[in-house]
Amino acid sequence: MYPIIKINRSEIIGVPAIHNRAVFAREVNYLCSARETRPEAIAVELGPHIVAELVAWMKELGICRRTGTWLPCMLGLLIENRFIHPDLAKNAMNLQENLYKPLSDISADLLKKLLYFSGKYLVALSATDSIIEAIRCSVELDIPVIGIDMDEMSAKPDKILLVEEPVHSSFNLQNYVSGNENHAAETRDPYVDSRREFVMAARLKRIAEIYKKILVTGGIAHWVKIKELLSDPAVRPAEILFPTLPLKLKRSVIHPLMALAFMDVYPVMTTLYEKSRHFPWRNFKFRFDLPDTNKLFRGILDMTYEEYYREYGNSGITGSGKNCMEKIPDFERLLANMSIIRQHHSPTMADILECSENMMPDSFNGLLMSRLMNIDRPWASLKQFPDLPFLSGMPRDDEDTERKTGTDHFLLTDSAKDNYGSYTIPGYQEESFTLRYHNSNSISAVPPGAWSWADDPNRKNHKSNFYVWVWPPCEALIFGLAYEASRIARTRSDEPSPAAFEGSLYNGLDIKATMRSVISGEKKIMIKKPSAEKKVFTPDGKHPEPTVFIFDEDKTDPASVWSLLIAGTNLAGNVKNRSGFENLTNAKGRCFISSISRVKKYAIPPSMRGHIDSFDLLDGYTVLGNPCINARQAAQWLEDNDYNCCPLMTDTSISSLISYYKRHFNLELSDKDWITTLIQIAIPYTKERFVVIGPKTLRIPEKLNTEARRRKISIDFLPLNYFSDQLVSEMRRRIMLRASDPDGLTYTPEAEKAIGQKADKYFELLPLYMQLQLKKQKNY
């Protein structure tokens, strides 16, 4: 039996559903397949304009009454949205008054957080959704399908729908609806849903005047109210009108990690549904079988265990990974308990991943994620649909990790059709927008780095040998100003500098320096040392010296971390003596440490998301001579200096650098006192003198001056205020991103546009010798 409503002489058969669950889509398919229950018309919980677009799109995909065609997994329809929920009207007014801007000029991030505004929402063509199945059946049977909902609506944070888990093998729609409809109705939004249900009931009454047997499907939360309104004579039939101004709709390919929100418990269920689904024109009188989710879950885990044991069982793995097999009983016990607590018939994908991340090693988690994302057919991609844009997710802020709604930031590319070269290169990625999943599952999102998709256009554009580089203007500005600082410090070398008294008073006592020494605890008598006693090295760019930048004197900031950058990862192909290079690196390592810094990790600005890998704020930075803007320039610098111009190590950890300096230079570096360490790092690689640029209050520890004199070099100091605040602010900014080639020679116009700079900005600040290095590159 089915939920049936009789209006006059017409019969409305309802399939109140939980969205994106295959068992409800199967009920729609069964009703449309059997002649006894086949409807004359179908009504769905979508707006009429959207339904018309979906029908046209399905026909273009080849779905018709003569052939059964699978839906690609997964495509979606983006719809513009203009409405903010009335409960948030006061917030909207306050926001405009405080920012002195209209809502249209306020960032999508603020509109999302404060107004829950969705600039766009998404309808996915998911085979396991009852609404999509209903539209599909209407196209295959060539019967009318009508959208009875409103085309646009406002939204507030969704309430979690906790209803009985439908079990495929014993499912009875009538019993399920009667047992869950009242509980589901508690999640309704009194303002928005009441208006929608009134519209849907009025339109259903109009359809019932034309057709005798109608199938209607939508969310189970609306069913109680729709039944009540259909029996109310005060609700009069309403014509189904299209909006005066057409909606802005955009077809797109959905990234698999986004598509998960529109799929059943496990992604492979979409393919299994397609394999079993009845083509309704053939008049089947029985339901097709759906796999038991417990058996499906068991198969996924067992295959993951086998694969893990095959790859890692005899590999001599150490650490937490070696006990993976011993952890399995506890892992499965936790999964079972979580299913009981959350009232799931079998663990959901989100449950499995949550438990696995907490208990199992990364190597196991990677295999498990790959197994879960295997749908036994290719995912829809730009290769298959070059005319469509590509919709993908963006990293979340920390505060969004516990989010229970379907609102987030996303990126939309241009289509691949007009891009030169290959479908794998996406077009310009628009500024992020806020997206509300329409009828999506309330599941935890999978982290973007948890699974690598072979057809991901971003992954293709950033092939594994396309390495991350510092944005060239960042390097050019730092090294250009380092060269300028060296010249300024040269002119300042005529001034006496403070030094510890060691037998000669030179130009007399330096009272201020002595007082500072006493206050700092060194208790040294300081004298004024004449310029004749200092190195007067004149920089020319050909023989660059290290430079140290200190931007922040806070030594205890917990947000500040070490960052060691290498000269490049594809150096072997750019040196003249390749065999000598290989012999050296095979013996000592491949990490040429060209710079060492203390950085704070900052959130990537919205306009740059999808184009850059990281955005850092420099607290301190030691550069060891030549910029390494690309691999060719780095290789020339290293080879010209016989590879003795920077540390060569096997990794880029600060602990390895500390050991390296102790072993090779007998210098004790500290990972805590980072200011002293950054200055110490420059000493062994200085030929005559190097410059420290920092706040005017910065004092170079006397032990470092003593070490410099012992090595017959000098340390010059230049206050940061010699440069404008704007230049200092830009110097501190470090952007990391992937180049369009392995050597870091070229970057996409999209990256330049997102960052707001040409890739060759500030090159004119570099000394002539370094400019000539770059001019040798064919792209400059």
N, C-alpha and C positions, 0 to 999 in steps of 0.2 A: 504494500500500500504506500501511497504517497500523500504528502500534504496537498489537499485539494480544496479550492474555494470555488463555489458556484455563484455566478452573478447572472440573474435572469436565466437564460438558456445556454450560457457559456460556462466553460469549465477552465479554471486556471490551475495548472499543476505546478507546484512550487518545488524548487530544489534550493532551500536555504543552506548556505555552504560556509565552510571555513575556507577562505581564499587560498589558492595555490595547493590544495590537497587533492591528490589524484582520485581518491575514493568518491568525491563529489562530482568531479569531472566525468567519472565513469557512469554515474547515475544519469547525467545529462545525455551521455552517449547512448545509453540503453533506452531511454525514453524516446530518443530520436530514431533509433534503429528499428524498433518493433513497430509494425504498422498499427497495432492496436492502441499504442500510446503516442504515436508520432503527432506532433502539434501542427496546426495550420500556420502558426506564427510564434516567434520567440521574442521575449522581452528580457533585457539584461540591465544590471545596475551600472550603467555608464550613460553619459550624455549622448544624445542623438548624433551630434556632429562627430564625436569620437568614434561611435559605432560605424558610421558611414565611411570614415577613413580606414578603419580596420578591415571592413568588408572589401573595400577597393584594394587594400594592400594584400590581403590573403589571395584575392583573385590574381594579382600580379605575381604572387609566389607560385602559382600553378594549381592552387586548390580549386576544385570544381566538382560537378556532380559525376564526372566520368572517371576520375582517378583519385586515389587516396594519396595524399602527399604529406610528408612529415613537415612539421614546423621547425625551422632552424632554431638552434638553441644558442643564443637567444637574441631576439630583436625587440625593440621597444619604441613606443610613441611618446615623445615629449610634448607636453601641453603647457602653454603659458598660463599663469595664474595671476590674478590682480587683487585678490581679496585678503584682508586681514580680519581675524575673528573679532566680533564686536566686544567681547570681554576684554580685549587688549587695546581698545580705542584710547583709553586714558594713557596707557604706556606710549602709544604712538604719538599722542599730542605732546607729552613730556619730552620725548626723544627729539622731536622737531624743535621744540622751544629751547632745549638745552644746547643743541648742536647748531641752531640757526640754519637748518637745511630742510628742504622737503624730503619726504621719504625716498623719492627716486634717486636722491644724491647720497643717501646713507649706505654704508657698506653692507654687502650681503651678510657678512658675519654678524654684525650688530642686529640686523633685522631677524636673523635666525635665532639669536640668543634671547633677545628681548621681546620680539613680537611673534616668534614661531612662524614667520612669514616664509612662504614657499613661492619663489619666483617661477618655478616650474614643478610639475609633477609628472610621474612616469607611469604609463600603462605598458606592461610587458606582455609579449605574446608567448605566454607560458602554456605549454600543452596540458599541464596538470591543473589549470585553473578552470573552474566550472563556467565562468563567463566566456573565456576564450574558446572553450570547447563548444559552448552554445553558438557562438558566432560562426565557428568553423563548420558545425553541423548545418547551420542555415545556408551557408555557401554551397556545401556539398549536396544538400537536398533542394536547393533553389527555392527556399521559402523565406518570407520576410523576417527580418530581425530588427527590433526597434530598441533604441536606447531610451529608457524611461527616467533616468536620473538627470540631475542638473549637470551642465557642462563644466561649470566653475563653482568652486566652493572654498570657503576659508577653513582653517584647521587649527586645532590646539593639540598639545601633546597627547598621544594616544594612551588610552587605558589598556592594560594588559588583559587579553581575553583568556581566561582560564576556564576551559570547558573540557568535557570528557574527550579523551583521545579516541578518534575513530579507528576501529580495527578492521582491516580489509576483509578478512575471512568471514566475519560474522556481522557485517554491517547491514543495518536496516534503517533506511532514511527516516521513515515515519517515527520509529521509536527514538531515534537519535534526536530529531528535531523537538519532539514533545518533551524530551528529558532535558534539553539544553537551551531552548529558545528564551525562556524567561531570564536565565542567568546571563546569557549573552546580551540581552537587551539592556542590562545594567551598565554596559560600556558605552552606550549611546551619548552623543553630545546633544544636550537638550535644545540648543539653538539650531545648529547646522543640520543635524539628523532629522529633527522634527520637520523642518522645511523640505528636506529631500524626500522624506517618506510621504508627505502630503502630495508633492509633485508626482512621485512614482505611483501612488494609489490613484490619483486623478487620471493619469495617462493610461494606467491599466484598465480603468473603467471605459476609456474611449476605445482601447483596442478590443475590449470584450464586446463592444457594439458591432464590431466588424468580423471578428473571428470566433468560432465556437470552441476551439481547443487551443489553449495558449500555454506555453511553457515559460516560466519565469525563474531566473536564478540571480542570486546576489548574496550579500552577507547575511548570516543567520541572525545577527543582532537587530536587523530591521524587520524581521518576519512578524513578530507580535504586533507591532504598530501598523504595519501594512494591512494585516488581516482586520484589525480594528477599523481602519479608515475605509477599507473596501465595503464593510458592512454599514458604514455611516452614510445615510442618504444625503447628509449635508455636503458631502464631498462630491462634487459634480465632475463629470468627464471633462478632460482637458485635451485640446489639440496638441500635437507634438510639433513644436515650432523650432526651426533652426535659428540661431542667433543672427541678428541683423548684420553685425560685423563678424566675419568668419574668425574662428579661433586660429591662433598661430600654432601649428602642429609641425613637428619635425621627427621624421623617422631616424632611427639610429641603431647601431650595433652596440650591445651591452657587454661590458667586460664580464668574464665569468665570475669574478669575485663579487660583482654587484648582482649578477643574475641569481646568486644563491638565495637572495631574499624572496625570489618569486618561484622557488622550486619546492618540491616536497621535502620530506625529512632528509633524504640523501639525493644529491644531484643526479645520480644514475637512474633514479626513478622516472625522470622525464623520458629517457630513452626506452626504458622497459615499458612505459605507458604507450609510447608510439608503436613498439613492436606488437603489443597485444591489442591495441585499439581496433574497434570494429569500424569499417567504412559503412556509415549508416544506410546508404542506398541499397545495400545487399540484404536488408531486412532480417537481421539477426534477432532471435527471440530470447537470447540469454546474455547474461553479463560476461564479459571477458574477465579472466583471472588477473589479479594484481599480486605481486610477490609479497610474502609476509615480511614486514620490516625487521622483525627479529632475526629471521634467516639472512636477510640482506646485510644487516649489521654484523652478524656472525661471520659471514663470508668476507666482508671488508677487513675485519680484524685478523682473521686467520691468514688471509693472503699477505697482510702487512707483516705478521709475525714470521711467516715463511721467507719473505723477501729480506727482512732484517737479518734473520739467522744466516741466510745464504750470503749476504754481503759483509756482515760484521761478525758472524759467529766465530770464525777462525782467524780474525784479522789481528789479534793481539791488542785489541782496543783497551785503553786504560781509563781510569777516572770513573765518573758516574755512568758512562755508557756501558762499561763492562758488565754491569749487573742488570741490564735491561730485561733479560729473560726471567730473572728472579723477581722482578717487579710486577710481572704480568698479573699474578693473582690479586695483588693489592689494587692494581689499576682497574681490573674488571670489577672488583668488589666496590670500589668507589663509583664506577659507572652505574652499577646496579642500584646502589643506594641513592644516587642522584636521580635516577629515573623514578624511583618510588617517591622521593620528595617532590619532584616536579610533575608527578602524575603522567609520565610518558609511558606509552606501551613499549617503546624501545628508545634507547638514548638518541637524542638528536645530534646532528653534526656539531652544533655548538657545544653540547655536553661532552662529546668525545674529545674535541679539541681542547676544551678547558681542562679536563682531567689529564690529558696527555701532556700538555704544556707544564702542568704542575708536578708530574711524576716521572715522565719518561725523558730520555736524552734527546738532544736535538736531531741526531741522526735518525732516530725512530720517528720523531714527529714529522720530519721531512718526507719519509716514505709513506706515513699515514695520510698526510695531506695530499700527496700525489695520488694515492689510492682513492681517497674520497672525491677528488676532482676528476677522476676518470669516468666519463659518461659513455664510453664505448662507441663514440663517434666524435668527429671534430666539432669544436665549438664554432659558432658563427664568428667570422673574422672579416677584416677589411679585404682580404684576398677574395673571399666569396662575394662580398658586397662593396665593391670599390666606390659606388655612388653615395654611400651613406657615411655620415660622421660616426665617430667612435666615442662612446660614453664610458668614462672610467672614474674610479674613486680617487680621493685625495687623503693624505694623512690627517688624522684627527688631533685636536688639541687634547691635552691630558684630561681636561674636565669632561671630555665627551666619552671617555672610556666606559662609563657606566650607563650610557644613554640607552633608553628603552624605546625610543621612537625611531621612525624612519627618515629623519631629517638630517642632512649632512651636506658637505661641499663636494662638488664633482667637476670634472673637466670634460669638455666636449671639443673634439677636433673637427677640422674641416674634413670633407670626404677625401679619399685617396685618389680619386679619379684624375684630378688635374695636377697632382704632384709629379715632379720629374723623377724618373728612375723606377721606383718600385712601390707597390702597394704598402710596403712595410714602413714607409716614411709618412707619419701623420702630418696634417696641415697645422695651421696656427691654432693653438689651444686658447680658447677664450678665457676671460677672467672668470674665476670660480663663481658659481651660483648656488643657491640653496635649493635643494631638491627634496620633495616629500614623496616617498614611495606611496603609490596608490594601491591599496589592497595588498600590501606586502607583509611577509612574515616578520614578527618582532623577534629577530634572532640577532645574536651578537655578530658583528661584522668580523671577517677574517682579516688579519693584518696583511697589507699589500705585499710584504716581503715573504709571506709564509709559503707562497707557491709561485713557481715561475712558469708562465704560459708561453709555449713555443711561438704562438702567433700574435703575441702582444706587440702592437706597433711600437711602443716605447722600448720594449726589450730588443726588437729588431733594430731600431734606430741606435740603440746603445749596445751593440754587440759586445760579447765578453772581452774582446781585445780593444774596445774603445774606452780608454781609461779616464778616470776622473782627473781633472786638472783645475788649478786655480784660474779663475777668470783673468785673462791677460791684462786688462787695465789695473786690476788689483796689484799684480806683480810689477807692472811698469811704473805705477805710482810709487810704490814702496822703494824700489831700486833707484828710480829717478830722484826721489827726495833723499835717499841715502847718499847718492853721488853729490847732490847739492850740499848736504850736511857736511860731507868730507871737505868740500871746498870752503865752506863757511868756517869750519873748525880750523882749517889751514890759516886763514887770515887772523883768527883769534889766537893763534899760537904765539904771537908776539906778546900777549899778556902773561904776566907771571901766574903760575898755577900753584895751588897749595900742595905741599908734600911734607912727609914726616921728617923731623930733624934727625939727621944721621951723622953729624959731625961738622957740617957747614951751615951757617945761617943764610948764605946766599943774599937775598934782598931783604932780610929781616924777618921777624916773626909775623905770622898771619894770625892775628888775634881771633878773628871770627872763626876761622877754620879750627883753631885750637879749642875754642869754647864748644864748637859742635862736636869735636872729638871727645871732650870730657863728658858732654851730655849723653853721647851715644855709648859711653862706657869704654871707649878705646884708650882714653887718657894719654893721647900722644901730643907732643909739642909740634905744631905745624909751622912751616916756614914758607916764604914766597920764593918759588923756584923760577929762575929766569928762563926765557924761551930758548936760549942757546943750549939748554940741557934737554930739550925735547926734540923728538923726531919731527921733521918738517916734510914728510912725504906728500907729494903733490899728486892727486888722483888723475888718471887719464882714461880709466875705464878698461884698459887692456890688462892691467894687473889689479883687479878689484880686491879690496880688503873687506873683512866682515863689518857689519853694522848692527848695533843693538838698539831696538826701540822699546822703551818702557812707557806704556800709556797709563797704567794704573798701579799705584803703590800698595794696594791691598794684598798682603801675602796670605791671607786666611780665607778668601772668598771660596766657599765650597762649590760654587758653580764653575770655577775656573779649572780647566784640565789641560794636560799636556797634549801637544799635537806635533808629531814629527813628520815632515813631508819629504818625499824622495824626489830626486832629480827627474825621474821618468821611468816608465816600465818597459819601453820599447827601445832601449838605448843600443842594443846590439846591432840593430839594422842601420844605425846612423854613425857608428864609429868607423874610422879608416882601417884600423887594425883589429878585425873582428876576432881572430884567433887569440890575440893577446888579451882582448877584453874577456873572452870566454874563460881563458885560463885563470885570470884574476878573479872573476866573479865566482867561478866554481870553487876556488880555494877559500875565498873570504866572504862571500855573500853577494846579494844583488841589490841591496838597499843603500844607495848613495844618499845620505841625509843632507839635503841642501839647505834646509831651514828647520828651526825649532821654535815653537811658540807655546804660549799659554792662551787659551781661548775660552770664551763662553759660547755655548751652543744656543742659538736663537731660533725661534720658529720662522720658517720660510714665509716671506710676505705673500699674501694671496696672489698678487699679480705675477709672481715668479714661480708659483707652484706648478710642478709638472715640467719645468724647464731647468731647474737647478737641483743639485743634490744636498747642499747644506749652506747655511748662512751663519757665519761666526763673527764674533766681536773679539778682536785681539786685545789682550791685556799686556802682552809683551811678545817681542818677535826678534829672533836672531837670524840674520841672513848671512850666509857664508860666501859672499862674493858676487857671482854672476847670476842674473835671473835665469830661471829654467822655464821660460814661457812655453816652449815646446821641446820635443825630444831631440830635434836636430841641434838646437842651441845648447841644450844641456850636454849632449854628447861632445860637442866641440869644446865646451868649457872643461869638462872632465879630462878629455884626451890631451888638450893643450897643457894641462897642469899635471900630467902623468898620474892622474887619479889621486893626488895627494891634497886636494883642496877641500875635502869634507870627509866625515866618517863613512866607512863602508862596513855594513853590518848585515846580519841575516834576518833582522826584523826591525820594526819601528817602535819598539817599546822604550819608555824612559829608563826602565831598569837596565836594559841592554846598553843604552847610551852611558849610563853611570858606570857600568862595568868597563865599557870601551875606554872612557877617559881615565879610569884608574889604571887600566892595563897599559895603555899606550902613552899617557902623558903624566901619570902619577898625580892627577888632579881629583880631589874629592868633591863630586857634585852632590847636591841635595835636591830631592824631589819636592821638598817642602819650601825651602827658601829659593823660590823660583827666580827672583830678581837677580840674586847673586849668581845663580847657576847660568842664566842666560848670558851674563857678562863673561863668566868663566869659559863658556863654550867657545867664545870668539878667540880667546887668547892663543891656543896652539896653532890656529890657522891664519894668524896675523904676521905679515912680513915686517912691517915697520910700525904702523899705528892703526887703531880703529876708533870709531866714534860711537859713543853712547848718547842716544837722544832720549830725554825723559823730562818729567816735571822739574821745575827749577828747584824744588825741595829735595830732589834725589841726591844722595851722596854715595859715591862709589866706595865700597869698603877698602880700607887701606891695604888689607892683605892682598887684594887684587892688583893694586898699584905696585905693591912689592913684587908680586909674581911677574908682572909685566916688566919691571926693571930688571929682574933676574934674567928674563928672556930677551932683554935689550929691545923692547918695544914700548910704546906709550899708549895710554888710553885718554882720549879727548872727550869732553862732555859738551853737549849742546842742548840748551833748554828747548822744550817743545814749543814755547811761545815764539820761536823764530818762524814758525809756520802758522798760518791762519787756522782758526777753529774749524772752518769748513774742510780744509785739507787734512787736518788731524782726524776729524770724524770719518772722512772717507778712507784714510790710511788704515783705520781700525777695522774697516769692513772687509771681510774675506768671503768671497763666493766660490763655491766648488761646484763644478758641473762637468758633464761628459761632452767631449768634443765630437765632431762628426767623423773623425779619423783617429787611428791609434796613436799618431804622433802629436796630437794636440795642435794641428796646424789650422784647422777650420772649425767654425761654429755656425749653427743655423741662424738664419735671419730671425726666426721666432725667438731664439734665446736673446739675441740683441734687443729685440723689441720689448721682451718681458723685463729685462734688466734695465733698459733705458740707456744703453751705451753701445757704441761700435766696439768691436773686439780689438781694434788697434788704438783705442784712446790712450793718451799719455805716453805713447811710444817716443814722442819728440823730447820727453824729459830725460831719456836715457842718454848716456855719453855716446859720442859718435861711433866708437868701436862696437858697442852693443847694438846700436841701430843698424850697423853694417851686418852684424850677425843675423839680424832679423831679415834684412833685405836679401840675404842669400836664399831665404825661403821663398819658394815660388808663389806663395799666397800673400806676400806682403810687398 
